[in-house]
Amino acid sequence: MLSLGSGCLALALCIAVYGIGASLYGASGRAGAASRAWVDSGRRAVYAMAGVLLVGFVVLESAFVRSDFRLSVVADHSSTTTPLFYRVSAIWSSQEGSLLLWVVLLSVWSSLMLFLSRRRLREVAPYATAVLLGFAVFFCALLVLMENPFARAPGVVAEGAGLNPLLRHPSMMIHPPMLYSGYTLFAVPFAFAVGALITRRVDAEWIRVTRPFTLAAWTCLGAGVLLGARWSYTELGWGGYWAWDPVENAALMPWLIGTAFLHSVMIQEKRGMLKIWNASLVLTTGILSILGTFLVRSGILNSIHAFGASTLGIPFLVLIGVLIAGSIALVVTRAGDLRSENRLDSLLSREAVFLLNNLVLVGLCFVIFWGTFFPLISEAVTGNQASVGPPWFDRYIVPLALVLVLLSGIGPVIAWRRATAANLRRNLLRPAAFGVLAVVLLVAAGVTGSAGALAMFGLSAFVLAASGQELYRGVRARRAMSGDSVPRAVVSLVRRNRRRYGGYLVHVGVAVLFAGVAASSAFQDARDVQLGVGQTARVGGYELTYVRPTGDLKAASNGRLEKIDLGAVMRVSRDGKTVGTLRTERSFFPSSDPTLGPVSRFFEGEATSEVGLRAGLRRDIWSAITPNIRDLQRRIAEGDRVFTQARGLPASQRDIALAEALDGLTRSYAAKPPAATFRLIVSPLVSWIWLGALIVFAGGLIAIWPPGRRAPRPVAARYAARVARELGRA
């Protein structure tokens, strides 16, 4: 089976190389009448490569599930004490497994795209196929030559090192595949853009064909970013959801540029404008996706997500250099073909708002890029590596985010080409009044601590009102035309205009999300306190009381000790009334360091925080504990000494005695607990972030969903007149 996995990787590499040759040879026309057959053969090579890579992935996954420690990657990233749920996801916690997942997803999405477009873009598709297979060659070569996931472990390994405890979280089952799906899906429009530029077929056809994949990439990458934020909030024990970590930033940058591209291509489709800009955006998105993959694997920047120092930095830098040089060359040499068909008629138009929206998104990306790579920039210029923190990012990101939310409310309602004063008044007056009213009510309620947060609340209300107004007008017109009930009119309206109303829903979700970010950032109350049993701390108007300690040993399904949990039960009260209970724990996982003692290794390995969380629409109450195990150190050292002397005992008896000793330690901690350190946080509207993300995800799915086939229905003149009257009254 293991040889089968290695063979699959080598075969996939050979198939990819053949596919590139076949596609380019067929596209050149040198084969005459057989050129089409060569192009088809290149496309089928992608299908074959996907099948072979899927077999290899299944072989590696089965090795993780079976805890086959003959493979180094399994021994280094899994163990028999790792729960099955996390053994399945451990494959992408490794360098080798994540690279394999990347190329598997690339091959699957490429196969799907080429199959769906096999009768369209016949001139462009062969070059796009060659580009996609070129990516596959790069990653397959890395797997075969540098990071082979089927490499054998030296010697016999009885037990693996186990999965990093920080990755034992349900989000990690989905977060990396969603990020990699976003990265690899963005490779599809990148490849077809390259093909369109090579063949000079720079009309909007390639944009329309690849749009579902661009939307899917945008949705998956955005979902992956938010899942990572949720993991940070509930697992890392610091109380935040975004720390401007380099790898987090690397995933956000292509999402921002992809967002700009999705908006600006509407102008190209409708007016034939911004062709150079759109080509540059989609090429930049593809390059940034590779850059994000590079940051995780190179170890050049410190990040909790990175795999550490590796030898993959140079190959990735070469690839990125080739992509940048090739993209610039294509855009420059095709500049004449990319000339706009029309000019911007007015600064008061949807085209102008979309263009400004693009500039803001690119500005956000540039700020994040500069802050992320500033350590390398400063080292290159001064010789000293310096970094920037969250305050630096906030200084530039906050004003740009405010402008972005404002534009997301204006863009969908302002007229194309030229907006008149009457159009602006009709479309913007009520949403603007709603936004101002929201700010006035908040100030009257005493919410005055942050001008930036108040501005975001007002702009978010403006976006909600603008989107709601458009939906109301559409439903009203639909009912005037068909006489449908309101629910049926809504469904029919959205079904017939999926992109439009899916986009509105995305804007609503973004507004809700930003309101949650503004509130939780500006009005959070956090305290780090030391509490003994029975003591109380006051945070954000709540009293949190340390009721009692907890201590527990957790065994894996095979009976081996997995971790030790030391925690606390806390009572949450307000105005003397109990409103809930929090349970927070610190989990200690055993170290595989052979120099540590039999007992101390259970306290010297990785430790994770299991936060206590009471979430609600209005606020979250969050807690994390750092137990004081200093008083246990004497007993731990004594246990090490006793068990070191008892090495002659049979293994089964020794394991039982060790479990009893550790159980005694945890019980003694629970019986006489020292004061523990708690981080206690009350944050308003954090749940709005996750709710907004779900709304954005739903809007993305609506926009992606293909429209159903329907026969055109003639509209009677009297219905058209009624629609006009209804719209005039709205």
N, C-alpha and C positions, 0 to 999 in steps of 0.2 A: 504493500500500500504506500509506504513512504517513497519507494522508487517511482511509483506511479505519479506522485505529486511532483517530484523533480522533473520527470519526463514531460508532464503537462506544461510546466513553465518553459522548458526548452522548446517544445513543439509550438507553443503560443508565440514565442519570439520568432521562430522560423516562419510561421504563418503570417505574422505581421509584416515581416520584411518582404515576403512574396506579395502580399496584398498591396504594399506601396508600389512595387515594381509593376504589377499588373494594372493598377489604376492609372499610373502615370503613362505607361506604354499605350493603354487604350485611349487615354485623353489626347495623346500626341497625334493620333490618326495614322501612325506609321504602319499599323496592321491592316489598313484598308478596310475591307468589309468586315473583318473580324474584330475591329476596334471595340464595337459594342460588347462583344463577347468577353474581351479582356476587362472592360470596365465592370461588367457583371461579375466576373470572376473575382475582381478586387473587392467588390461589395460582399460577395459570399465568403471571402476570407475573413471579414469582420465577424460574420455569424459563426464561422468555425472557431475563430479565436475565442469568442465569448463562451462557446460550449466547452472548449478545452480548459479555459481558466476557471469556469464554474466547477468542473470536476476537481481541479487542483484545490480550489477553496474548500470544497466539501471534504476532501481528504484531510486537509489541515484542521478544519473544524472538528472532524471526528477524533482527531488526535487530542485536541483539547478536551473534548467531552469524556474521552476514555482515560485521560491523564496519562498519555503515552510519553513518558519522560525520556524516551530514546531521542526525541527531538529537543535540541537546545532551547528553542523558542518556547516550548511547552514547559520545560523544567524551569525556565527563568521567569515565566509569567503566570503560572498556575500551580495548583497543588491539590492534593486529595481533600484538604479541608476547605477548599474554595467551593461554595455552593454551585450547583449545576447552572443556575441562572447566570452566574457571573463567569463560569468556565466558558459558556457560549460566547460571551462578549469579550473574554480575555484575548481573543485572537487579534483584535484591533488595539489592544493596549501595548502591543509590541511594535517595534520598528518594521519588522519583516511582514507581520500580519496586516498592518495598516497599509503598507505599500501594495500588498496583494489585493486588499479590499478596494483600494483606489483604482487599480487597473481592471478589476472585475467589473466595478460599476461603470467605468469608462466604456468597456466593451459592450455591456448590456445596453446602455443608453445610445451608444453609436449604432448598434444593430437595430434598435427600435427606430431611430431616426432614419437610417438608410432604407429600412424596409418600408416605412410610411411614405417616403419621398422617392421611391424607386422609379416612378413614372414622371417625376417633376425635376426641374433644374438639371437636365441631363448634361449640360456643359459644366456646371459648377460642381456637381456631386463627386466626380472622380478626384478632383483636387481636395475637396473636403474629406473624402475617404482617406486620401494619403496623409493629410494632416492628423486626423484622428488615429490612424495607425502609427504615425510617427510618435505621438505621445505614448502609445502602447509599447512601441519598441524601446523607448527610453526607460519606462518603468519595468518592463520585462527584463531588460538588460541589467538593471539594478538588482532585481531579484535573483537572476541567474549568476551574476558575477560578484556581487558585493553583499547582498543581504538575503541569502537563500533561507526561506522559512523551513526548508526540509533538511537543514544541516543537522548532523548527528551530534548528540551530547558526548563529551569526552568521558568515557567510563560509564559505570552503572550508577544511575541516579535513583535513589529510593524515594525521595520526596522532593517536590518542587519548591521554589522560593515563594510561590503564591502571588496572587494578584495584588497590586498596590491597593492598600485599604481605602485610599481616597477615591478609587474608581469603583468601589462597591456601592453603587448608587443606581437606582432604576434609570435615571437620565442617561447614564453611560451606556445603556443598552441601545439607545436611540441617537444620542448626541453626535458621536463620531460618524455613523453612517449618514446622518442627515447633512452634516458638513461636507463629507466627501461626495455625497450625491449632488450638492450644490456646486462644488468645484468642478466635478466631471460633467455635469449637465451644461455648465457654462462653456465647456470645451466645444460643444456642438455649434452654437452660433459663432464662436470664434473660428472654427474650421470652415464653416460655410461663408463667413465674411472673407476669409482668405481666398477661398475658391471664387467668390464673386469678383474680388479685386483682380485676381490673376486672369480671369476670362473677360474682364471688363463688363460683366453683367451686373451693374450697380444700381438697377432699379430696386423697387421695394419687394420683389417677389421672394428673394431669399429671406427677407425679414418676416414675411407672412408665413412662410413654410416653417421657419425655426421658432416662431413666437411661442408655441406651447412649451417648447423646451426651455426657452429663456424664462418664461413665467414659472415653470417648474423649478428651474435652478434658483430663481429669486426666492421662491416660497421655501424650498428645502434649506437653503443657506440661512435665511432669516429664522426659520424654526430651529435650526441647529444652534445659532447664536443665542436665542432665547432659552433653549434647554441648558446651554452652558451657564447662563446667568442664574437659572433656577438651581442648578447643581451648586454653584458658588454660594448661593444664599442659604441653602439647607445643609451643606456638607462641610464647608471649609471652616466654619466656626468664627468668622470675623464679622458677620452680620450684614455684609454688603452683597450686591449682585453684579457689580461691574467695577473692576479695578484698573482698567486700561492696561491690562496685561498684553504683551506683544502678540501672543497667539490669538487672543480675543480680537485685538485690533486687526490682525491679518485676515480674519474671517469677515470682519465688518467692512473692510475697504472694497472688496469686489461687490459686496451687496449694495453699497452706496453708488458705485459707478454703474452697476446693473440697473439700479432704480432710475438713474439719470437716463440711461439708454432706453428703457421702457417708455419713458415720457417723451423723449425727443424723437423717437421713430414715428410717433403719431404725426408729427409735423412733416416728416419726409413722406409718409403715406398720403397725407391730405394735400400738402402744398409742394412736394418735391424739393424741400429745403433741408439744410443741415446734413448733407450727405457725407462730407468730410468729417464733420463732428461725430456723426453716428458711427462711421467706420472706426474712428479713433476710440470712441467709447467702448465698443464691443471688443476691439482688440485689447484695450487696456484691461477690461474685465477678465478676459482669458489669462492675460499675463499675471494679474494680481491673484488669480486663483492658484496659479503655479507658485507664486511668491508665498502665499499662505501655506501651501504644502511644504515649501522649502524651509520656512521659519520653524515649523514643528520638528523637522528632521535634521537641521544643520547644527542646532545648539549654539548659534552665534549670539543669541540674545537670551538672557535669563527669563525663564517662564516656568510656571508650575505645570504647564501643558507640554513642554518640549521634552523630547526623548534624550536630551543631553548631547554632549559632543559626539560627533560621528564623522565618517569619511564621506558623507553624501553631499556636503556643502559645495564642493568644487563642481561635480556633475550638474547640480541644480543651477549654479551660477552660470555655467556654460549654456545650459538650456535657456535660461531667462535672457541671457545676452543675445542668443540667436533669435529668440522670439521678438525682442525689442528691435533689433536691427532689421529683421525681416518685415516687421509691421511698419516701421518708419519708411522703409524702401517702397513698400507696396502703396502706402498712402501718398507719398511724394510723387511716384511715377504715374499714379492714376488720378492725380489732382484734376487734370482736365476733364476726365470722365465724371468726376464727382461734383462738378459745378452745380450750384442750386438753380432750379428752374424758376423760382420766384424770389422776390425780396420781401423783407419784413415791411408790412404796410404801416404799422403803427406800434408805438410802445404800449398803447392800451389795447392789447389783443391777447388771445390765448397763446399765440406763438411766442410773444414776448415774455409772458408769465412762465411758460414752460422753459424758455431759454434761461431766465433768471433762476428758476428752480434747478436747472442743470448746473449753473455756476455755483449755487450754494452747495449742492451735493458734492461737486468736485472740490470745492473749498473745504468741506468737512473731511473728505478723503485726504486732501493734502495736509491738513492739520494733524490728522491721525498718523499719516505716513511720517511726517517730520518728527513728531513726538516719539513714535515707535523706534525709528532708526537714529534718533539723536545720540544715543550712546556711541554708535559706530561713527557718526559724523564728527562728534567732539573728539573722539580718539584719533581720527584721521587728521584733524586740524591742529589739535593742541597736544596730542600724545596722552591725554588723560580721558578716561571714559566717565562721562557724566550722564545722568538720566533726569528726566522730568517726571513729575508726579501728577496726581489727579487735579490739584489746583491749576496747574498750567493748562491741562486739557480743558478744564471747565471755563477758563478765561476766554477761550476762543470758540469752544463748542456751543456754549449756552446761547450767545447772540445769533449764531448761525442757525441753531435749532429753532429759535423763535421765528426767524424769517422763513424757515422751511415750513413750519406749521401754518403760518399766515398764507403762504403761497399755495399750500395744499387745499386751503379753503377757497381761494380766489380762482385758481386754475380751472376747475371743472365748470364754473358758472359764467365766466367771462366769455364774450363772443369771439369767434375766429375773425381774423383779418383786422377788424377795427371795431372797438366798442364805443357806443355812443353814451352820452350822459344818461339818457333814459334807460339804456340797457344796464349800466352800472347801478343806477338807483334801484331799478326793479330787482336785480339779482343780489345786490350786496347790502342794501339798507337793513332788511330784517335780520340777517345773520349778524351784521355788525352791532345792531342794537341788542341782540341776544348776548353777544360777547361782552359788551359794556355792562349790561344788566347783571351778568354773572359776577363780574369784578366788583360792582357796587354792593351786591348782596354779600359777597365774601368779606369785604371791608367792614360792612355793617355788622357782620357776625364776629369780627375781631381777628380775622385772618390778615395780619398786616406785617408779618415778620420778614417777608422777602418780596421785593418788587419783581424780581425775575420770575418767581413762582406765580405771583398774581397775573403777570403778563401771559404766562403759559396757560393758566386756567382760562383767561379771557379768550385767547386765541383758540384753545381747544373747543370752547363753547361755540365760537364762531364757525369752526369746521363742522361741528355736529349740526349746527343750524343750517349751514349751507347745503350739506349733504341731505339732511332731512327735507329741506325745501325742494330740492331737485326730485327726490323720491315722491313727495306729495304731488308735485305738478305732473310727474309722469303717470302716477296712479289715477289722478283726476282726469287726465286726458284719455287714459285707457278706458276708464269707466264711461266717459262720455261717448266713446266710440263703440264700445261693446256691451255696455250695461252690466258688466261683471260685478260681483261682490268685491269688497276691498281685498280680502286675502287672495282671491283668485286673480284680481287685477295685478297685485304685487308679484305673484308667481309668474304670471304671463309676461309682465313687463321685464322682469329680471331674466327670464328665459330667452326673450328676444334680444336683449341687450346685455349679454353676460359680461363683456369686457367693461362696459360703461359702469354698470351697477356693482360689479365686483370691485372695480377701482374705487367707487364711492365708499364701499364697505372697508376697503383697505385704509382709506383716508380717515374714516371714523376710528378704526382700530389704532392707527398711529396717534390720533389726538388723545384717545383714552390712555394709551401707553405713556405718552409724554406727560400727561397730567399726573399719572402715578409716579413717574420719575421725579417731577418737580416737587410734588408733595413730600415724598419719602426722603428726598435729598435736603429740602429746606427746613422741614419741621420734625425731623427725627430727633428723639431724645434717647441718648445712650449713656450708660454708666458701667464702669468696671469696679466691682465692689467685692470685698471679702466678707462672707457671711458664715456664722455658725448656725447650728440647728436652732430654729425658733426665731432667728433674727429676720428683720424686714428691711427692704430697700424700696424707696419711692422713685418711680420712673414714669414720666409722661402722664401723671395723674393716677397711676395705679400703684398699689402696694403689692410687692412680690415677696413672699415669705418662704424661707427654706424650711420645709416641713420635716423631711427625713432624708437620710442618704439611702442609696441603693447599691448593691454589689451582686454581681452574677458572673458565673462561668458559662460560656457558650461553646457547645461541642458541635462539630460537623456531623454530617450524616454517617460517617464511618466511625464515629465515636471519639475521634481525636479532638483535642482542645483547639478551638478556633480563635477565641479572643476572651479578654476579661473586660467586663463593663463596670465602671464605677461612676455613679451619677447621683442625681437628686430629684426629689419630688418637690415642686414649688406650688404654692397656692397664690392665685391672682385675685386681688380684691380691689374694689373701688367704693369709696364712701362707706366702708365697713361691711359691704356685701361681697360674698365670694362670687366671682364670675367665671372661674375656670381653674384648671390645674395643668401645669406643665411638667413634663418629664424630660430631663436632659441627661446625657451620658457622655463619658469619655471612654472610647473603646481602645484597649491596648492589644496589639497583635504581636505574636512572638517573632523575635528576630532569628534569622538563619545564621547569624555570626557565630562560628564555632568557639570563639574566644570567650563568649559570655557564659555565665553559670546556668545551670538547669532551671533555676527559678528566676533569676534576674533577666533572662532573655525574654520573658513574657512582659517585662515592663520597659525594656530598652529598645523595642522595635518601633514600627510605625504606630502612631496613635491618631484617631479621628474623632471628631465631635459629632455627636448625634444631638441636634438642637431640639429644644422644646419650643414649639410654635403653636400659637393660637391665632389663626388667620381669619380675617374678616374683611368685608368690603370697605369698612371705615378705617380700620387700622390693623396692624399685626403686632402681637406681643411675642417677643423672641428672646430666648435664653440659651446660653452655653456655659458649661462648667469646666473648670480646670481643677481636678481633685488634687489635694495636697497629700502626696504619698511619702513625704519625707519621714514620717513616723514609722512607716513600714520598712524603711531601708535596713534597719538592724535585723529584722526577721528575715528579710530577703537574703541578706548576706549569710545569715546562719543557715538558711535553707540551701543556698549554693554549696556551703561547706559540707553539710550532711549528705546531700545527694552526690557530690563529687566523691565522697568516701564510699558511697554505696553503689559504685559502678558494677560490683560483682553480682548484684541482685538480678534475677531474670527480668527481661524487659517488661513483661506484663505486670509483674509486681511493682516494678519501679514506676511505671506509668500510673498505676493506681495510687501509689503513695504520693506521687507528684501532684496528681489531681486533688487528693485530700489536703495536701499542704497549701495549694493555691486556693482551695475552697475556704480553708481556715483563714488565709490572709484577707480574702474578700469579706468574710463574716466579721472579722475583727475590725475592718474598716467601717462596716455598717454599724457595728455595735458601739464603737468609740470614734466617731468621725472628727477629724480636725476641721477647722474652718476652711472652706473652699473658696476659690476665686470664681466669680460669675461675671459674664458679660450680659447685660440686660438692655434690651432695646424696645422702644415703642415707636413704630413707623406708620404714619398714615398713608393709606391708599396704595400700599405695595401690591395688593391683589389686583389693582387696576392694571398694573404692568402685565401680569399673566392673562388677565381678561382681554386687554387690548391686543396681546399677541394672538390669542385665539380668534379674535375678530379679524385681524390681519390675515391669519391663515385661512379662515373661511372665505374671505374676499378673494384671496389668491386662488383657492380651489374653484370658486365660481367663475373667475376669469379664465382659468385653464380649461374648464369643462367644455368639450366641443359642442357647438350648437346643434340642436336636432334638426332634421330635415323637415321642412314644412312647405306646403304648397302656397303660393301667393294668393292672398284673398283680396278681391277688389273692395275698396271702401266707397260707400255711397257718398254722394255730394253732401247730403244733409248731415252725415256723421262728420265729414271734414269741417263743415261749417261749425258744428257744435264744439269740436276740438279747438278750433281757432277762438271761439268765444270763451271757452273755459280757460285757455291759456292766457287770454287777454285779461281775464278777471284775476288770475293768480298773482 
